[in-house]
Amino acid sequence: MTTEEPPRQGPLTADEEAFLRAFARTILTVPRALDADLLRDQGMSMSEYTTLRLLSEAPDRRLRMNDLAVAGALSLSGMSRIVDRLEQQGLVRRQRCPNDRRGYHAVLTDAGFDRLRQAWPAHLASVRRHVFDHLRTADLPAFTAALQRFAADVPCPETSGPDSGSQIR
């Protein structure tokens, strides 16, 4: 028999309120700052960079479009627009799925991989400046574990339910 502690009732403590406000501000401002830096330094949005990165990490540098959308936390139509832009630049190509002629894979081209490698140093510098420079004294493994618990505790609408399709990792 497990003895789980019931959820606390009542107002947040001052420390809890301060954390919640800082966390909420961070989840809004950090992605915007990373995106702005990539746009300024590389002429590439964070969504485009993330798409190239996800494809570079996938087996054979390819993912089904719906899996890519889920991994990138975007709708399928949103991911299609990003892949369209990357395809026009020769960084990604679409290829029919061999086992399902209705579906498509997004495939990272050699030029796309080279573009990702070119953008990586600028993105890394931005991540260090906007994130890791502020975590010098933090216990990074404990903080990472807490963030993973946050994400695991909140179902993502496009990845839950009977019609969610396949998920990546």
KASUL-V398582 format. One record per pair of residues at least 12 apart in sequence whose C-alpha atoms are under 6 Angstrom apart, sorted by the first residue. I is the first residue (numbers start at 1). J is the second residue. Records with the same first field share a line. If there is no record, write none. Layout:
I: J ; J
This chain:
55: 108
61: 107 ; 108
62: 106 ; 107
63: 105 ; 106
64: 104 ; 105
65: 104 ; 105 ; 106
91: 109 ; 111 ; 112
92: 107 ; 108 ; 109
93: 106 ; 107
94: 106
